């Protein structure tokens, strides 16, 4: 028998499950001011820059935020689309596609949304909206295949900050890293194989470029480097292309610290100077194309390789919202929702 609510009881939505896809972040516009705000938030995260704040903040506020935003804004303008930031547009598309796969309709039992760790839409805002929509259970889904404290952990930190302030908290789960998950490896192998077959040249070398991290993170026990290496090994085995030499590199170095090696830009120049004429790059650590793939690799990387003597160069797309990537994401999410749906 259903108990009747008092007539003055406020309406409460409940019974739904939420899935929040989260990626790194983007400025709101390819303009200096917007980029400055974005970088200020990003580079103030103590997990991203592990330097005592008393030493770091004067450098950040006095030098970096007065010089870097203009250069970064120029880079963003080269890849900006009519839908805005490529990373935001693709993540939004992934959320829409996953919604259709999990729970289509006007009043879905599963609500899929997306957020950015830095910038907008913000994680606290989207968690609050989900809870308001009746999501009593939420799967927080950082779209980082390889775990890193500077990526995955910061998403959990931000969600925990929001939870800490709530009187009534939803139940929360976190999507684990999936660097060696068979669904992820197979999706990459299939998608990259299809893209390679469509090229008008056969690469001599395929670089697997992951985002770099300071070497100190490895020495402190972060598993990121090992996760990247394992992804690369499993992917090479799954693709089974003995005619293409594969190599793992790390991109996006920043500052004077020692970073994970070999560096993508250095390898591009070294390969061309050693006589490699045909080269392709894949970025399996990125779930969606972004500044790092569309500008750093596809524009600057091409210039580095061609200027050093290379002839044929191509950057392969990330999984994005393609069929292989969405089937993989659905598999992972359904697994983590077991017992909730």
N, C-alpha and C positions, 0 to 999 in steps of 0.2 A: 504494500500500500504506500503510495507516494504522499509524503508529508506536505501540507500546504504552507506556503510562505506567508508571513505576515504581510498585510497590504502595504506597509511602508518600507518593505525590504527593497534595497536598491537592486537593480538588475545586474546579474553577474553572468558573464559568459564563461563556459568551462567545457572540458572534455576534449579539447583539440590537442594535437601534437604539432610542434613547430620544428622546422629545419632552417637554420640560419647559415647560409654560405658566407664565408668571410675571406677577403683577399687583403693584400697589403695596404693599398691606399693610393690616392691620386689628388692633386690639387683640383679645385673647383673650376679653374680656367687656366689656359696657357699664358698667364700673365705674371709679371714679377711679384706683385703683392700676394696673389693666391698661392704662388709657389713658395714664397717666404713663410706664409702661415703653415703650409703643409710641412715644409722642411723643419720649421721650428718645433712642431709637434713630434715629428718622426725622430729627429736627432736629439730630442730631449728625453726620449725613452731610455731609462737606465739599462735596459736589456740590449738596446741597439748600440749604444756607446757606453762601454764599461770603464769609463774614466770618472774619477771623483768629480761630482758636480761643481765643487768649488774651483776646480781647475778647468773643467770643460766649458761651463756656461760663458765665461768671459770670451773664450775662443769662438764659441758658437755665435753669441750675440754681437761680439765686436768685429769678427772677421767673416765667418762663413755666411751668415745671413745677410751680410752687406755685399757679398761678391757672387756667391753661387746661384741665387735665385734668377738673376738675369740670364745666365748661361743655361740653366735648366729650363727656363721658360721658352727659350729659343728651341731647345730640343723638343719640348712638348708640342710646340706649334707645328713641327714637322710631321707629327703623327696624329694630331688631333683630328677628330671626325665630326660629321654633322650631328652625331649622337653624343659628342663629348669625348671624354677620355676613353681610349680603347679598352683599358682594363675595366673601367666601370661599366661600359656598354656590354662587354662580353660577359662579365659576371652577372649582370642583370638578365641577359639572355639565357645563361645557364640556369638561373633561378626559375625563369618562366618555363623553360623546357622541363626541368625537374618537377615543377608543379604539375604539369600535364601528365608526366609519367607516374607520379605517386598518387595524386588525388585531384583530378580535374573537376570542374564544375563551379557553380556560383557560391556554394557554401561547403568548401572542402573540409574533410576531417583532418587533413594534414596541410599546414600552412607553410609554404616555402618562401623565404625572403632572403635578402642579401645585405651585406654591410661591408664597410672598409675599416680596417684597423686604424688608419690615420686618414683624416678627412671625412667626407660625407658619402653616403649615409653612415652615421656613427653607430657603433655596436650598442651602446646603451639605449639609443632612440629606437632601434629596431627590436631589441629585446622587450622594451616597454610596450611597443605596439603589438607584438606577438602575444604578450601576456594579457593585454587589454582585449585582444581578439579571442581569448579563451584558451590559449595554449598553456596548459598546466605542465607540460613536459616539452623540453626543447633540446634538440640535438645541435650543439655548436659545432660547425663544420669548417675548420680552417683549411683552405685549399692549398696546403703545402704538403706535397708527398713526402719530403724529407724533413724530419723534425729538427728544429733549431730553436734555441731559447730566444733568439732575436726575432723570430717569426711566430711559430706556433704558441710559444709560452706567452707572448705579449697579448695574443688574442684571449687566452684564458685569463690573464691578469685583468684585462679590461672588462670582461664579463663578470669576473669575481668582484670588481669594484662596484658594478651596478647591483649585483646580488646583495652585497653587504649593506646597501642602503634601502633594501626592500623589507617592508613589514611582512608581506606575503610573498614568499619566493617560489618560483616554479622549480620543478626537478630539472636538472641539467646533466646532459652527457656531452662528451667531446669526441669527435671523430679522430681516431688514432692516425699517426703517420702511416702512409701506405706505400712506402718506397719500394718494397719487395712483394707487394700483393700481386698474385697472378693476374687479377683483373686489370690492374694498372699496367703491368708489363706487357700483357697481350694487347691492350688498347694502344699503347705506344708503338709496339712493333707493327701492328696492322696499319695504323695511321701513317707512320713514317714510311713504311714500305710502299704504301699507295702514293705518297707524295714523291718519293724517289723515282718511282716508275714513270711519273708524269714529267720529269725533268727532260730537257733536251740534251743532257749530258750525263754521263755516269761519273760520280765523284770518285776521285782517288782516295779522298779522306772525308770522313764524317766526324766533325767535332761534336761532342756532347757537352754543351756549355751550361754549367750550373752557376747560380749566383755565388759570388765569393763571400767569405767571412774571414775576419782576422784569424791568423794561425793560433793565436792565444786561446780562442774558443775551443779548439781541438785539444789543446794541452790542459784545459780546465775540465774536460770530460764531456763536452757537447758531442752528440753522436752524428751531427750533420755531415761531416766529411765522410764518415763510414757509410752513412745512408746513401750519399751521392755515388760513391764508388760501387756499392752493391747494385744500385739501380743501373748503372752503366754496364756492369758485368752481366747482369741478367738480361738487359736489353740487347746487348751484343749477341748473347747466346740465342735469344728468341728470334732475332732478325736473320741470323745465319747468312751473312753476306761476306764470304771470304774474299770477294773481289773488292771490298771497300775496307780500308784501314780505319779503325775507330779509335778515338782518343778522348779522354776526359779532361776538361779545362774548367777554370773558374773566372768569372768576369766581374766587372763593376768594382774594381779596387778603389778605395777612398782613403786619403790620408797617408801618413808616413809609416804606419805599422806594417809588419810583415803579414801578408795575406796567404790564404791557401793557394797552392800552385799545382800545375803550371797555369799561368795567366792566359786567358783567351786571346787578348790582343797580341801578346808576345808570340804565342804559337802561330797565329795567323801570319805574322811577318816572317817567322822562322820557316814555316812550311813553304811560303812563296819563294823565299830566297834559296831554299834547298831544292827547288825545281818542281814543286807541286803546282799543277796548272788548274786542276778542277777540285773544288772543295765545297762541301755543304755543312751547314750547322743546324743542329737541333738543340732545343732548350727544354729538356724533359722535366726540369724542376719547376717550371712555370706552368700553371694550369690555364693561363690565358695570356695572349699576346699583350705587350705593354711597352713602356718606354725602353726597357732593357733589351727587348727583342727587336722592336720595330725601328728604334733609332740607334742604340748602341751596337747591335749586331748587324742589322740589315743596311744601315747607312754608313756608320763609321767603320764597322767591321769590313764591309765591302771595300771601302777606300783603302784600308790598311793592307788588305790582301792584294788588290789590283796594283796599288802603288809599289808593292814589293815584288811584283812580277807575276802574280797569278792572273788567270784568264777567265775562268768560269767560277761563279760564286753564287750560292743561294742559301737563304735562311728558311728552313722549313717551319710551317705554322705550328703553334702549340695545339693541344687537343681542343681548346676553346669549347664551343657548343656543338661540335661535330658529333656524328653518330657514335663513333668509337668512344669518345670521351664521356658522352652523356650516358651511354650504357654502363660504362665503368662506374661513374658517379652514382647511378641508380643502384647498382649492385652493392657498393660500399655503404650507402645510406640505409638501404633496406636491412642490411645486416646489423647495423648499429641500432636500428629501431626495433629490433626483435624484442617481443614482450610488451611493446608499447602499441603496436598495430597488429 
